[in-house]
Amino acid sequence: MRILVIESSPHKRGSSNLLASAFIKGAEENGHEVTIFDAGHSTIHPCLGCDKCGMNGECVQKDDMMNLRDLILSSDMMVLVTPLYYYGFSSQLKLVIDRWYSFTNRLSEKHMKTALIVSAWDDNDWTMKSIAEHYHTLCRYMHFENAGEILGTGCGNVFSTEHSIFMEKAYELGRNIK
């Protein structure tokens, strides 16, 4: 299976990317081909809402989303990786999601597998409620098959993440993808 991991943290060696690396290790050990796209350090502009694409055409903007669109459409699975920012996706990942607009029809017709990996400083029982619901809504709307979620609470820095139960959970999620 071709798996695309979209990392969106401005911290290349941060907690969410650390969890993603554990997932990738498990997925590669399971024989999957993994590609990483670093949305956190790419040039992706906000959707203009111009509707020139008609939800199924070329976007008028010529930025790194052109390459990412092709990677998404040629993948069997997409993993969304983000730090929790104010109880939602990072702005870098939200830009990516908003730009799906130009190929929404093609993307939703794929019924692609997806997973969500999130790291958060807080460990309250409600910390991940909003982002999880947003992700579930995306899955319903886009006809994605949710293959799993790693909601890493208490993962506010690399040390705490390395010593959390979420590293093993991320690895196992990757290892068990079918």
N, C-alpha and C positions, 0 to 999 in steps of 0.2 A: 504494500500500500504506500502511496505517496502522501506524506504528511507535511503540511506547511505549518510551521510555528511562527506566529507573528508576535514578536516581542515589542513592547511599547514603552518601556521604562527609559527615562533620561539617564539612568544609572546603569551603565553596561554591566557592571558587576554587582548589581543590587539583588535584593531578595527575590523578586518575581522571576528574574532571569536565572537565578540559582535554582529555583523550583523547576523552571523550564528545562534546565540542563539535566536534572534528575529524570524528568519525563522522557527527554530525548535519549538518554542512556538506555532506559528500559525499552523504548520503541525500537531503537537500533538493534539491541540484543534480540528482539523479537523478529528481526528481519525486515523492518520497515525502512524505507528511504525517507530521510528527514531533511527538509530545507528550512533554514531560518531566514526570516526577513526582519530587519531591525527598523521598525516604524518609529522608534524613539529617536533615531538619528537620520531619518530620511526627510526628503522635501515633499510633503504632501499638504496641499492646500485644502481649505474647506470647500465643500460643495457650494456652488454658486446659486443653485436652485434655478438655473436658466432653462432647464428641461430640453435642451438641444439634443441630449442623448435619447430622450423618450424612454428612459429606463431600460433600454436595450440597444444602445449604440455607443459610439465613441464619445468620451468626455472631451469638452473643449480645452480642458487644462492639460498641459503636457508636463507632468512632474513624475515623481517616483511611483505614483499610483498606477501608471501605465504598466510597469513591470510587475507590480504586485497583483494587479488584476489578472494578468496572464498566469502568474504563479498560482493564484487561487483557483482559477478555472481549470488548470491542469492537475490539481491535487484531488485526492480522494477524501482528505480530512484536513481540517483547519483547527489549530489550537490558538486561542486568544489568550495572551499573557499580559497582565497589567498589575501595577501596584494599585492599591485602593486609594483613590483621591476623592476626598469628600464624599465617600460612600458610593462612588461610581467608577467608571472606566477612566483611565488617564486621558487627557485631551488628545494625545498622540493616537491612541487606539480609537477614540471617538471619531477623529478625522477619517480614519480608515473605514469605519463602519458607515459613516455618512456618505462616503464616496462609493459604496456598493451600489448606490442609486443608479449609476449609469449602466450597470449590468445585473440589476435585481432579477429580471426575468430569467436570464441564463443561470444565475447563481441559485435561485430558489428551485429551479427545475432539476438541479443536480441531486437534491436530497442528501447533501453531503454530511458526513460525520463531523462533529465539532466537539471541542472540549474547552473548558475555561480554567485558567490558572491565575489566581490572585494572591497577592501578599498584602497583609495589613498589619499595622502596628498594634491596633486595638485587639483585644480578645474577648470583648463583650459578646453575649449570645446573639445580639442583634446586628453586629458589625457588618456581616455579609448579606443581610436580608435584601437591601435595595439592589445591589449589583447582581445578585443571583436571580432576582425577579426580572431585571432588565435582560439578562442573558436568556432566561427561559422564554421571555416574550420574543426575543430575536429568533430563537429556535422555532417557536410556533409560526411566526410570520414568514420566515425564510425557508420553512420546511427542512430545517436541519435536524439531524439525529444527534441528540446529546449523548456523547460517549463518556462523559464524566466531568467532574469538577474538583479542583483542588482549591479550597477556600482557606488559605493559610493565615489564620489569625495568630497574633502574637509573633509575627515574622517581620518586625520593624527594622531589623538590621541583619547583616549577613551572619553574624555569630548566632543570633537567636534562631534564624532560619535553619542554619546548618545543624543545630541541635534540637530541632522540632520534629514532631512526628510527620510533618508534611513532606519532608524530603523523601521518606520511604513511600508515602502515599503517592507522590508524584511519579516516582520510579515504577511503582506497581501499576499505576494507571497506564503508563507507556508500555510496560511489559505485557499487559493484558489486552491491548487494543487488537481487535480482530477485524 
